[in-house]
Each structure stands twice: as C-alpha cells, then as structure tokens.
Amino acid sequence: MSLLRKIIPKRVPVIRQMSQAECGPACLAMIFAYYQHHVPLYILSEECQTHRNGVNAKILKNVAENYGYICKAYRVNSSSALFQVTLPVILYWDQNHYVVLEKINQQYAWIVDPAMGRKKITLEELDAHFSQVVFTFSPTDQLKQVEHIQSSAKKLLRYAFLKSGLTFFMFFLSFLVQLIAISVPFLMGYIIDQYVNKTNSSIYQNLFLIIAGLLITFFLFSYIRSILFVQLQRYISSAISKDYLEHLLQLPLRFFEQRNTGDLATRMNNVSMIREILSTTGVAVVLDMTLILIYFFAMLVQSPFLSGVTFIVGAIQVMLMVLFLRIIRHYSQQELAMQATSQSYLTEALRSILLVKSTHKEDKILVNWLNMYSDQMKYFSLRFLRSGLLNSIVSSLTLATPLILLLFGMHEISKGNMTLGGLITFNSLAMAFLAPINSIITYAQSFQILFSVFERLQDALITRPEIDKEESKAKDKVTLGKVPITFEDVSFAYQKDQPILEKVSFTIYPGEKVALVGPTGSGKSSIVKLLLGLYKPVAGHIRFGEHEINEIDLHHLRSQVGVVLQETFLFNESIEKNIAFFEELPIQQVQAGAQLAALDEEIKKMPLGYHTIIGENGQNLSGGQRQRLSIARALATQPSLLILDEATSHLDSITERKLNETFKKNGITQLIIAHRLSTIMDADQIIVLDQGKIQGIGTHEILLKECELYRNLWKEQGEKAPEFQATSASV
C-alpha cells in the first residue's frame, strides 16, 4: 500500500459546497480529508456558524485550530509567495470565495473549487483571481475525531431493499428468466449437432414443444417481473420523497436561509431520477454479477482456453469503466450544480415577473439564464462525450469478440477439442457473459449520476432536525395568553464576532401591544426569531412565565402564535383553504377570522365567495386584500400572541384603525415590528433598537421626551414632535 501511495500522487478530494455561503467550510473539509481526517461538511458548516453572508477568515482559522491543526493566515503581495508554502492551502478568491490550491509550478496552478471542482489554470489566471490571503495548515497529533456518517451507497441500498420480500421475489424471477436464457445456447448447440449427425427427424417435434414451453414461461416470468418493478419503483419513490420532504421541513431556519428555493425544489424533482435508476438497476446489478459467475463457469465446462480469451476481453472493459467513471461523475456533479443555479435564477425571475416586465428586462433575464443554461449544457455534453467514448470502445470490443473466438475456436475444432455445435454454444455463452458486463458499465454510469443526485439530497438528510420530536413531547406546555414573555440580557449573533443583539431585556405581559422600532438592521426581526425558538441566543435568558425557552415544547408554543409578515405568502388555493392554512377548521371559524380582518364582506361579493381561487401567491387579489387575508389566517386559529411585521402597510387608515380596535377588543397580545410610527402610537410599550442595543422603552409620549433616536425617527417620517418644557437626556 505504501508503494502504491508513492506511485500515485496524493490528491485533495473534491467536496462540494451545498450552498453559496459554504465555500469556507467545504475548503476546510477538503484540507482535513487530505490528511485522512474526515469531518462531514454540515458539522464544519455549523461550527463555522455559516450564514448567508459567508464565513470570515478569523472563524475559519479558529475552527481549524479547534480540530487540532496549526493554521496560519497570511496576506501576501503576489502569487509568487505561494511557491514558499506547504501545499495544500486555502486561498481567498475574487474577494468573496475560498478555493484550495493543490499544486503549482512555473506555468500552471491546480485548484479545487468547492463550487466548480478541480481546475487547472494559468499563473495569469491565478493572479487575476487570488485576493492575496492564504491559509496554511499543519496537522498535530491531536486531531479531533467526529462520529462516522453512513455513506450514500449504504443509504441508497436501504431504499433498494425497502420491500425485501418483493425485491427478493423479483430477483428470483429474474434468475429464472436468465436460466431460460442460458438454456438457449445449449439448445442451439444440441440442435446443430443433431443435424450434423443426421439424427431422426422425429426429435424436432419434441424440440418444438420444448421451445414453445420455454417461450411461454419466459413471457410469463418477464411480465410478472415488470409488474413487480413498477410496484418497487412506487415504493422507492414514495419512501425517498417522504423521507426527504419530512426531514427537510423539520430542519432549522438557518438551513433555508443559506440555500436557494429553486435549488431545493430541483433536488426534490431529482427524486424521480433516483427512483428510475435504483429500482431498475439495483436488483439488476446484483443479478448481473451472479450471471457473470454462472456464465463463466458454463464457459469453463465448454472450453477453458476460450474462457481465458473471453475473460481478458471482459477485464479490459472493466478497466476502461474504472478509468472513465471518475471523469463522468465529475461532469455529473458540475451539471447538477449548474442545473440548480439556472433553476434558482429562473424561479426568482418568474417570481418577480411584474418588476421584470415593468422595467423591460425580459431580454436581460433571457441572456443571463441562457448563459447559465449553456454552462449546464456544456457539462452535459462533456459527460455524454465521455460516456459515448466509453460505450463506443466497449461496443467495438463486443463486436470483435465473436470473430476472435471464431478464429481461436476453429483452431480448437481442428485439434479435436470442440465440435461445431460446441463452438456455437460457447460463442453464445461468451456473448451472454459479456452482456452483463456491458450492462454493469452502463449501470455504473447511471450510478455516478445517482450518487451525485443523492449527495445533494444528503446535504439535507444529514443535517440535524430543529426539534427532536420525542424530546419535545416530554417538555413543558406553556399557555401564552396567561404568562409574561421575558428577555433578560439576551445576546445573539449569526457569527461570534458580529453581534446582532447585545444584552436586550424587556417583558411582554398578556394582552399588551408591544412595538419594536429602529433603523434597518437594528435587530427587530432577530428578536421575533428568538422568541419563536427559530434561533438560540448566545447569552441571556428567554422565559415564558417561569419556564426557560429550552424547557418548553416549541411546536406547542408556535401553534399558539399568529404571524403576519410584511411579504405575504399565499397558496394557489381557495380563500377558505388559505385562511384555514392546512387546519381542519369549520367554515364558521374561517369566516370569523375574515370578519376580524375586515375582509368578510368583500369575500361574499365575489362570485365564488370563500371558494374563490386566488392564484399563485394571491395574484388575483389587491395588495390590501392579500394583507388582510394573511391577517385573517393568523386570527382564524384564535392565537394568544399575534406577531405583525409591518402587516398593515397596504391598508388605508380607516381599515387599519378598525383592525387595531379589533385586536385590542379581543385581548390578543401583540408584538409589532413597525416602520410607520403612526401605527403604534397607542402601544403599551415601544422598544427602540439601534445596532442590536435597546435605546429606550416606554410609551409614545415618554419616548418623545426621553429618547433622541425615537424623536429623530418621528421627525424623519414628517410627524411633528410636541414641544416640552424640559427634555431629558437621550437614553
């Protein structure tokens, strides 16, 4: 093994990023794997606290050191300094990306890009992209080990044998079908030898009956097997789709914020590809490998010499397969990555079609998408060219094999080692021996696509769920309308050195109307995410009554909350189903929600009333109607806490006033993210935030007196602040 390692140069394994922000953790995973230290990407991504803005150099260095590496970061003036460092290293690339430098000489550099794979570039290209920061790594004797993750192959195999009884019965039928196929060459040889020896013609009647029986049996077994194949495909597709979507929906919010919706949808659509390949080839590969052995032993009985010749042809085909498969898989991965990119872009373009058409950007959108699609087609073409070359070589060898065997076989006949019927039998057996090898070569190419697809699915499957269902059942159930919600010295950051909230403290009492105000990026939305348990604070306490947030059942907590976001999210369903929002609510409760949202009268005037289909994301409704429909949805479940993120921005002042009166009359606790201060003047508490810190807490009147930031925000919105005889210092 050590000699083999000296002959074959050590390479950095390609580990692909699964989101735009994961290039740093992916490069770390590649460096670790180079030193035979395998750490799953999702674990490194969590420890790097990867967020949509990526990972900075300091965090990357700290994580490497935590795993037992001596990591140093240098700023260099030019790429010539890279000749002095021990490779592999991580390079900062294009001011927004990380790649691994694997090898460099006086003409070229070899990099491993977590987004694009392994590439050979010129030194001029290196200088153009290198952003003058390099990370070097030296492993110590105390590398931190992590739990072994089950491989993709084993997980896929589990799906193939999901219905083990069905799978083995199908395998048994396939085996019987092949036994019938094996009998055909022997029958052919027997018929020819009987003809040459001029046997009594009456034997042909019996042979005809045997052939007819074999044909009928072959048809029945093949047809039953095809029915079982369909059933197995259905089971596999349902199992993978269910497991993937069920797990996907349980993942933390951070996972979705790092990935494009179009990319995730593409992965889900690729499940059909897994179903087709796994159900049709999974059993076939096992069967073909068995048949190879059976046919080989059958050939040995006929002629050991010709068996050796056939074996050499088969071995050449297998070696070619091994040589080509790595290249084919690389192009498959690139093609899937480009497909996800183009699909995400197309999804975004169609979602913003109103803006696109209003600004006449149709041609620009088309050009950009065509560029992405052409990249996808480039790798598609490269994959098929390599597959075509492999298949052409294999087909040529298969075509030449009967002629080669005929030449050697005639020599064996002349020596008296074979009969003519025996040679024809052997030729048929040899073709039957090579056929499953050719099939395995085809399957192997399909499996490269399969592994690439499943690799992208596994990105979600190996990520830990947000909430453990069994643990959640054992946790405390809190009734929101009866207990105060307290933030005590809460701090939060997506990344350790970039705080979003610092020592935030406040209390929301049942029935209160509390507003969060402040400039963009001050931490208002982060407070809502923390309150709902979508993120965990890095310091401080969040309590519901006497219970810490980590002690309560988050599913039960969220079921008591109604959320209305600034951006409405509606489904292409009826108004009734949109308000019920996947709950089995009686129509009276749905109508009650619409009445509270001042929408009931307008719905009744529509020809189909509550059965009206509203179009994708409510495109058949006005902006105000969409917003009130979202409010009706939140109110229909009779929540104890209502969270409103600028939820009345599309409403006129009269409707807005009616809604506020409704909320107050029903005693619903409200937490409002407000940009228009005129909408929260009657709030019981207004919390003023700036750069993650509380600048003031109080009513509208108190804050105008005591909080300079609030007073400035009020003035910026064109409202006139009352004059006071004495103004306190700003808080």
Sequence and secondary structure as in RCSB ss.txt:
>XXXX:A:sequence
MSLLRKIIPKRVPVIRQMSQAECGPACLAMIFAYYQHHVPLYILSEECQTHRNGVNAKILKNVAENYGYICKAYR
VNSSSALFQVTLPVILYWDQNHYVVLEKINQQYAWIVDPAMGRKKITLEELDAHFSQVVFTFSPTDQLKQVEHIQ
SSAKKLLRYAFLKSGLTFFMFFLSFLVQLIAISVPFLMGYIIDQYVNKTNSSIYQNLFLIIAGLLITFFLFSYIR
SILFVQLQRYISSAISKDYLEHLLQLPLRFFEQRNTGDLATRMNNVSMIREILSTTGVAVVLDMTLILIYFFAML
VQSPFLSGVTFIVGAIQVMLMVLFLRIIRHYSQQELAMQATSQSYLTEALRSILLVKSTHKEDKILVNWLNMYSD
QMKYFSLRFLRSGLLNSIVSSLTLATPLILLLFGMHEISKGNMTLGGLITFNSLAMAFLAPINSIITYAQSFQIL
FSVFERLQDALITRPEIDKEESKAKDKVTLGKVPITFEDVSFAYQKDQPILEKVSFTIYPGEKVALVGPTGSGKS
SIVKLLLGLYKPVAGHIRFGEHEINEIDLHHLRSQVGVVLQETFLFNESIEKNIAFFEELPIQQVQAGAQLAALD
EEIKKMPLGYHTIIGENGQNLSGGQRQRLSIARALATQPSLLILDEATSHLDSITERKLNETFKKNGITQLIIAH
RLSTIMDADQIIVLDQGKIQGIGTHEILLKECELYRNLWKEQGEKAPEFQATSASV
>XXXX:A:secstr
 HHHHHHS         SSTT HHHHHHHHHHHHTT    HHHHHHHTT BTTB  HHHHHHHHHHTTEEEEEEE
 SSGGGGGGS SSEEEEETTTEEEEEEEE SSEEEEEETTTEEEEEEHHHHHHHEEEEEEEEEE S         
 HHHHHHHHHTTTHHHHHHHHHHHHHHHHHHHHHHHHHHHHHHHHHTT  TTHHHHHHHHHHHHHHHHHHHHHHH
HHHHHHHHHHHHHHHHHHHHHHHHTS HHHHHTS HHHHHHHHHTHHHHHHHHHHHHHHHHHHHHHHHHHHHHHH
HH HHHHHHHHHHHHHHHHHHHHHHHHHHHHHHHHHHHHHHHHHHHHHHHHTHHHHHHTT HHHHHHHHHHHHHH
HHHHHHHHHHHHHHHHHHHHHHHHHHHHHHHHHHHHHHHTTS  HHHHHHHHHHHHHHHHHHHHHHHHHHHHHHH
HHHHHHHHHHHTS  SS HHHHHHSB   GGGS EEEEEEEEEEETTEEEEEEEEEEE TT EEEEE STTSSHH
HHHHHHTTSS  SEEEEEETTEEGGGB HHHHHTTEEEE SS    SSBHHHHHHTTS   HHHHHHHHHHTT H
HHHHHSTTGGG B  GGGTTS HHHHHHHHHHHHHHT  SEEEEESTTTTS HHHHHHHHHHHHHTT EEEEE S
SGGGGTT SEEEEEETTEEEEEE HHHHHHH HHHHHHHHHTT      SS     
